[in-house]
């Protein structure tokens, strides 16, 4: 039963980020609402309103047909234009910034909800249009339902106006960076809260039993509570081997257990691991560092040549690194002062090296960007860190960056600037 629940949860996570999730939900809602109104019309709701509120009812069959036809035509035109704008947004983000940003933009619920409003309104109007049946030389007019179709069309028009406003802001790189930053900040804050009063008494796991993955995918997340309950029930300890965000190939070790487990227990435990074909910042904060780094690299490419975007991105990157400095390189799942599960994560040294390796390759020939990165290291070296070793890592990466910049810059003024930056970094060391 628990395995089925985990599968349903994983399926929900997968489809929720699809661009068709909310439109499908709204489409079904519009269809059911149309069927409900058709039932109420047969129950005499329009006749009742004709007697008590005649202004709310459309009596003419020809007028009702014309209004609904115009509403359907207009709604389809708005929907096509909106879908086209979404495709333009995705294409521009992929070409100007980074293709890795697409999952976050596609999963924007506001765009999906607006498209869903269009589709639900169209389906409602179509089914109400079909319900207008001729009776002799007249039509049986669902007057109140026609009025609701008009109101839904008006709502769709306002949704379209909001859509134009929202999409014009969404395409701006500052808003994209802010969204990435806020998602990563939320995830890091959650992990920092869990690390408070961490007991750190986990046993050595080198000789434990290893169990392998039965499918491939990006390791996104796992159910922490279920893993904790599993350890208590089976009187064992676990170590999660892959780092979040890495691609786990079928047959590779996924976790270790101190005690040997049955096949049934292993299958139940593997169902708690969420493997996906794409990466999301909300479940893996390291992806935010990758995305922002890729935006900087793309902005500094000759085809884009936008150092201003690179400078803004470095500010967001600096704040995320500051938050990461407060976190330990290891994570545990604990209860009542006892560690039950150890979770591997990207170390601060490895994370900073991956970031700096890309930046120094593509940005070291621009003195303005190098200066901005140097001041980033200078500011980070005076920040509070979980481990004093983090400050040594910062100094090391800053020295590598300045060394790389010296090999690419030839202007004497630029070299003098590098000397000044090197002295400042040494003074802070």
N, C-alpha and C positions, 0 to 999 in steps of 0.2 A: 504493500500500500504506500509506504514511504517512497519507494522507488518510482512508483507512478506519479506521486505528487511532485517529486523532483524533476521528472521528465516534463510534466505540465508546466512547471515553473520555468524550466529552461526554454520550452517552446514559446511561452508568453514573452520572455525576454527577447527572444529572437524576432518574433513578429511585431513586437511593439515598436521597434526601431525602423520597420519597413514603411516606405512612403505611402503604401496603400492601406495601412492598418486603420487609421481613423476615418478615411473616406469610406472604407467598407462598412465600418460600424455605423456611420451616419447614413449610408445608403440603405442599410437594413432598417434603421430607425424611420427614415422617410417612407419606406415601403409599408411598414407596419402602421404608421400613423395614417397613411392614405387608406389602408384597409379598415382601420378603426373609424375614420370619418365616413367611409362608404356605409359601414354598418349603422352609424348614428343617423345618417341621412335616411336610410330605410326605416329608422325608428321614428322619424318625423321631427328631427331637430330644426330643420329649415322652416317647416310649417309653424313650429312654435315661435321661432324668431320673427317670422313674417307678421305674426299677430302682436308681439310684444316689442320688437326692435326691428322694424322694416328696413332701416338704413343699413343694417349689417348683412343684408341678403341681396344677391344679384338674381333678379327674376327673369331676365331675358336670356333665352338659350343661345341666340346668336352672339349676344354680348359676352356671355361666359366663354363660348368657344373662341372668340377673338382674343379675349384677355389671356386665357390660358395658353393659346398658341403663341402669342407675343412673349409671354413670360418664359416659356420653354425655349424659344429661339434666343432670347437675350441671355438666359442663364447658360446655355450651351456656348455662346460666344464668349462670355466671361470666363467660363471654365477652361476653354481652349487657350485663351490668352494667359490665364494664370498658370496653367501647366507649362506653356511656352516660356514664361518668365522664370519658373523654377529651373527649367533646363538651361536657360541662359545663365542663371546664377551658379549652378553646379559647374557648367563649362568654364566660366570665368574664374571660379575659385580654384579649379583644377589646373588651369593654365597659368594663372598669375601667382598663386600662393603655393598650394600643395595638394595633390590628389588625396593625401591622407586626411584632409579636412572634410571630405565628402560625407562620410558616415554621420558626422555631427550635424552637418547641414541638412541631410536627408531626414534625420530623426527630429527635426524641428517640429514640435507639435502644433505650433500656430499655423504653419502652412498646411499641414495635414487637416486640421480642423476646418480651415476655410474651404479647402477643396471638398471636404465632406459636406459642408453646408450647401455648396453648389449642387452636388450630386443628389443629396436628399431632397432638395427643393425641386430638382428636375423630375425625379421619380414620383414625387408627390403630385406634381402638376399633370404628369402623363397619365397616372392612374385616375385622377379626378376627371381628366378630359375624357377618358374611356367610359366613365360612369354616366356621362351625359347622354341619355338615350332618347330617341324620338318617340313620342306617344301621339299618334295621329298626325295632325299638322303642327304640333307643339313639341317642346323638349321637356323632359323631366330634369329640371335644373337643381343640382346640389348647391344652392346659393351660398350657404355658410362656408362650405368647403372651398368654393371659388374665392371667397374673401380671404380665407386662410392662405390660399395659394398666392394671392396678391401680397399679403403680409410677409410670407416667406421670401418672395422675390425682393421686396424692399430690404429685408434683413440681408439677403445675399448682396445687394448693391452696397450696403454699408460695409459688409465683410470684404468686398472687392476694394473699396477705398482704403480700408485698413491694411489689406494685403499689399497694395502699392506702396503705402507708407512703410510697412514692415520690411518688405523685400529691398527697398532702397537703403534701409539701414543695415540689413543683414549682410549685404555685399561689402560693406565697409570693413576693412581689415582690422580696425581698432575694435569693432564690436565682435568680430570673430575671435580675436586674441583675448578679449575680456571674457567671453564665454568659456574658452578653453581654460583660462586662468581660474575662473570661479569654480568650474567642475573639479579641477585638480586641487584647488584650495580646500574644497569641501571634503574631498577624499583624504587628503593629508591631515586635516583637522580631525577627522574620524579616527585615523590610525594613531595619531598622537594621543588622543583621548584614551584609546585602548592600551597604550603603552605605559600609562601612569601606574606606578607601584608594581612594575613587572618583577616577579620573583627571581627569575634567572637561575633555575635549578634543574635544567633539562639534562637527561643522561646522554652519554656518548652513543651514537647510532651507527657506527661503522659496520658492525656485525649483525644488523637487523635484517629482517626478511623484506625483500623488495618485491613490489607488485607493479605490473606494467599496464599501460593504457591500451584499451581495446578499440580506440578510434583516434583520428588525427584532428588537430584544430588548435587555435590559439587558446592558451589557458587564461581564462578571464577571471574566474572567481570560484568560490566554494562556499558551502553552507557551514558557517563556523559553529553554530549550535549543534547541528547534526554530527559534526566531527567530534565535538566535546562529549556528546551523549554516547557516541560510538566507543570512545576511549574508556569511558566509565563502565559501560555495559560489558565490554570485552576485556577489561582490566589490562589495557595496553597503552603504549605511547606511539604517536605517529610523527613522521617528518615528511612534509610536502616538499618534493624534490624540484619540480620546475619553477622557475621564476615567472610571476604573472606577466603576461604579455608575450611570452616566448611561444614559439610554435612547437607543439608536442606531436611527435610522429608516432603512429601506431606501433606498439611494441616496446616503446621506451619506458623506463621506470617513472612512475608517477609519485609513489609514496613508499615509505618504509614503515614497518610495524615491528615493535619489540617482540610481540607474540605472533606466532604463526596463525593465520586466519583461514577460515574455510572459504570455499569458492562462493558460497551464498553471501557470506559477509563481505568479501571483496567486491562482488557485483553491486551490493547495496551501497558500499562506500564510494565506489567509482561514480555512482549516479549523483553524488553530491558535488562532483567536479564539473564545472561548466566550461566546456570546450566549444569555441565558436570559430567561424570562418572570418571574423573581422574583429577589430580592436575598438574599445570604447574607453574614453577618459574617465567616465564615471566609475569604472571598476578597476582601472589601472592608471595611477597618476603618472607613471613613467612615460606613457604615451603623450602626455601634455608637453613634456620636455622635448620629445622627438618632434612633435608638430611645430612647436615654436621655433626649434632649431631649423627645421626644414623651411619655414617661412623666411627666416633670416637668410639662409643659403640661397633660396629662390630669389629673394629681393636683391641680392648682391650679384646675381648672374647677369651676364652681358645683355641677355634678351629682355630682362625686366629693368635692371639698373635703377633700383629704388632704395637708396641708402636710408631715406627717412623712415620707411617701414622697418628696416633692420634695426635702427636705433630705438624705435618704439617697442619692438619685440624684445630687445635686450632688457628693457625695464621690467617687463612681465617675467622674463626668465630669471632676473635677479631676485624678484620676490619669491618665486617658486623655490629657487635654490636656498634662500634664507629659511623657508619653512622646512625644506628637506634636511637642513643642518640640525634641526631640533629632533630628528627621528633617528632611532637606532638602525644599524644595518641588519638586525635580526628582528623577527616578529614571532610572538608566541600566542597561543590560545590557552588561557589559564582559568582556573577556578579554585577558589578557597586557598590561594597561595601556592598552588601546584601547577606547573606547566604540563600540558598534555600533548600539545601539537606545536612543532616548530615549523615556521614557514620561511622559506628562502626568499630573499628579495635582492634587488640590485644594490650593490654597495655604493656608498657615496663616492668613493674613488673611481669606480667603474662608470658610474653615471656621469660624473664631471668629465672624465676622459672622453667618453662618447660625444658629449656636447662640444667640448673644446676641439676635438679632432676635426669635426666638420667645420667649425667656425674658423679655425686658424688656416684651414686649407683655402677657403673661399673668401675670407675677409681680411687676411693679413696684408693685402696690398692696398688697403684703404686706411689711411692714418686716422680718419675720423672715427671709423668703426672700431679700430684697434684701441684708440683712446677710450672709447665708451666701454669696451670690454675690460680694459685695465682698471678703470674706475669702478666697474662692477666687482672685480676681484678685491680692489682696495676696500670697498664698502663691506663686502662679505667677511673679510678677515677680522673685522672688529665686532661681528655679530656673535651671539651666544650659540654654542654648538654642543650637541650631545656628547661628542667625543673630541678632545683636543687635536686628535689626528686629522680631523677635517680641515683645520687651519693649515696644516702642512700640505695637504692635498691642494688647497687653493693656491698656496705660494708656488708649488711645483708647476701647476697648470698655467699660472700667470707667467712664470719664467719661460715656459715652452712657447707660449703665445708671442712674447716679445722677441724671443730668439727667431721664431719663424718670420715675424714682421721685419726683422733686420735683413734677412736674406732677400726680401721682396722689395723693400723700399730703398731708394738710392738718393733721394733728396736730403741735403744736409739738415734742413730745418726739421724734416720728419725724423731723422735719426736723433737730433737733439731732443725732440719731444719724447722719443722712446727712452733716452737716457734719464730724463726727468721722471718719467713714469716708473722706471726701474728703481730709482732712488726712493721714490715714495713707497713703493711696495716693500722695499727692504726696511725702511724705517718702521713700517707697520708690523714687520715680522718680529 
